[in-house]
């Protein structure tokens, strides 16, 4: 029996996640009631399970959260003709959005109940052009530091063969949610 390629494995993992999301609540914004008392990791796991709504932009730009754990978030995207710039390669904004999602969600996994974050700085370095011939890429975000007021993270955008297409970093401001008590 032939072992599936990395791309085939990625496609199957994506199929399973998308089926779960399609059976869930769909795209939207989680209410305060839905997230009350939950850690950021609980919320991210709720998104991945389909119990909480996922961000509509993921549907618009054809990417999906495929894995989440403490301090890490992995998104998988399929670049298409709708994402190309006039030069015939995938627009840098698509790279940046996918990487920003992985970075922010990795930081989100570190938030205790009642705490949140916002991106203060995003730096993206595109190192190789991406065309729709590349069937899938993954943005792998990893927290570097998470303190009471500042969190930092790094991410890499890679293909199933390990090719690096871009890397990014972020600095996020961490704060108490209005009307919430931090743990």
C-alpha positions in Angstrom: 0.0 0.0 0.0 1.4 3.4 -1.0 1.7 6.0 1.8 -0.2 9.2 1.0 1.8 12.3 0.0 2.0 15.3 2.4 -0.3 17.2 0.0 -2.9 14.3 0.1 -2.7 14.2 3.9 -3.2 18.0 4.0 -6.2 17.8 1.6 -7.8 15.0 3.7 -7.3 16.9 7.0 -8.9 20.0 5.4 -11.8 18.0 4.1 -12.5 16.7 7.6 -12.3 20.1 9.2 -14.5 21.8 6.5 -17.1 19.0 6.9 -17.2 19.7 10.7 -17.4 23.5 10.1 -20.2 23.0 7.5 -22.1 21.0 10.1 -21.5 23.6 12.7 -22.8 27.2 13.2 -21.0 28.6 10.1 -19.3 31.9 9.7 -20.0 34.9 11.9 -19.0 36.5 15.2 -19.2 34.7 18.6 -21.4 36.5 21.2 -20.1 37.5 24.6 -22.4 34.8 26.1 -20.8 32.1 23.9 -17.3 33.0 25.0 -18.0 34.0 28.7 -15.6 32.3 31.1 -13.7 30.6 28.3 -9.9 30.8 27.8 -8.7 31.8 24.4 -7.7 28.1 23.8 -11.3 27.1 24.6 -12.6 29.6 22.1 -10.2 28.5 19.4 -11.1 24.9 20.0 -14.8 25.9 19.8 -14.1 27.5 16.4 -12.3 24.4 15.1 -15.1 22.1 16.4 -17.8 24.1 14.7 -19.5 25.0 18.0 -18.6 28.7 17.6 -18.7 30.7 14.4 -15.5 31.1 12.4 -14.4 34.3 10.7 -16.2 35.0 7.4 -12.9 36.2 5.9 -11.7 32.6 5.9 -14.5 31.7 3.5 -13.9 34.7 1.4 -10.1 34.1 1.0 -10.4 30.2 0.9 -8.4 29.3 4.1 -9.3 27.3 7.2 -8.1 26.7 10.7 -6.8 23.1 10.7 -5.1 22.8 14.1 -4.8 24.7 17.3 -3.0 24.1 20.6 -1.6 26.2 23.4 0.6 28.9 21.8 0.1 27.6 18.2 -2.4 27.9 15.4 -2.2 26.4 11.9 -4.3 27.7 9.0 -4.3 26.1 5.5 -5.1 28.0 2.4 -5.7 27.4 -1.2 -4.5 30.2 -3.4 -6.7 30.8 -6.5 -7.2 33.0 -9.4 -9.3 35.3 -7.3 -6.3 36.0 -5.1 -3.9 37.0 -7.9 -2.4 40.4 -8.6 -2.0 41.8 -12.1 1.5 40.2 -12.3 0.1 36.7 -12.2 1.2 35.8 -8.7 -0.8 35.6 -5.5 -1.3 39.1 -4.0 0.8 39.9 -0.9 -2.4 40.8 1.0 -3.5 37.1 0.8 -0.1 36.0 2.3 -0.4 38.7 5.0 -4.0 37.8 5.9 -3.3 34.1 6.2 -0.1 34.8 8.3 -1.9 37.4 10.4 -4.7 34.8 11.2 -2.1 32.2 12.3 -0.2 34.8 14.4 -3.3 36.3 16.1 -5.0 33.0 16.8 -1.8 31.6 18.3 -1.8 34.6 20.7 -5.5 34.1 21.3 -4.8 30.6 22.6 -2.8 32.1 25.4 -5.6 34.4 26.7 -7.1 33.7 30.1 -10.9 34.3 30.5 -11.7 38.0 30.3 -8.5 39.0 28.5 -8.1 39.8 24.8 -5.6 41.2 22.4 -5.2 43.4 19.3 -2.5 43.5 16.7 -0.2 46.5 17.2 2.4 45.5 14.6 2.6 43.1 11.7 5.7 42.4 9.7 5.5 40.1 6.6 8.4 39.0 4.5 7.5 37.3 1.1 10.5 35.2 0.0 9.0 33.2 -2.9 6.2 33.9 -5.3 3.1 31.9 -5.0 0.8 30.9 -7.9 -2.4 28.8 -8.0 -0.2 25.9 -9.2 0.7 25.5 -5.5 -2.4 23.6 -4.3 -2.1 24.3 -0.6 0.0 26.3 1.9 0.0 26.3 5.7 0.6 29.3 7.9 2.0 28.0 11.2 1.9 30.6 14.0 3.8 30.2 17.2 3.8 32.4 20.3 7.2 33.6 21.3 6.2 35.6 24.4 2.9 36.3 26.1 2.9 38.7 29.0 0.3 40.8 30.8 0.4 43.7 28.3 2.3 42.4 25.2 2.4 39.2 23.2 4.7 38.4 20.3 4.5 35.6 17.8 6.1 34.3 14.6 4.7 32.4 11.6 5.9 30.7 8.5 3.9 30.1 5.3 5.0 26.8 3.8 4.0 24.3 1.1 3.6 20.6 1.6 7.1 20.0 0.3 8.5 22.3 3.0 9.1 25.3 0.6 9.0 28.6 2.5 6.9 31.2 0.8 6.9 33.9 3.6 7.4 34.5 7.2 6.0 37.0 9.6 6.0 38.4 13.1 3.6 40.3 15.3 3.4 42.3 18.5 -0.1 42.3 20.1 -1.4 44.5 22.9 -3.0 42.4 25.6 -5.8 43.9 27.7 -8.8 43.2 29.9 -12.1 43.0 28.1 -14.5 45.8 29.1 -17.0 44.6 31.7 -14.9 41.5 32.4 -12.7 40.6 35.3 -9.3 39.2 34.4 -8.3 35.9 36.1 
